[in-house]
Amino acid sequence: MVNESEVKDTIQVATDVTVDHLGRIASIIAGAVRDIAQELGSWANDILEARDTAQRSRADETVVDPE
């Protein structure tokens, strides 16, 4: 027969281990979300730069030679 103290200790250890692992998993997920957000920001910046370059190029083409 298992005594009550052993059951409590087992539950406490299992809870501590679970919380520890969940904390590590949450940290991994948070890091991944951060990395994804940075990559999306970089991608958006590249798109905006390409758009600005295209607009400047079109503007340069429409300049009329005064001669």
LINVEN-V235749 format. One line per field, one symbol per residue. ss: DSSP state (H for helix, E for strand, - for the rest). psi: psi as a letter, one per 20 degrees, with the letter a starting at -180 (. if undefined). Layout:
ss = ???
psi = ???
This chain:
ss = ---HHHHHHHHHHHHHHHHHHHHHHHHHHHHHHHHHHHHHHHHHHHHHHHHHHHHHHHHHH------
psi = pprhghggggggggggggggghggghggggggggggggghggggggghggghggghghhhhipppi.
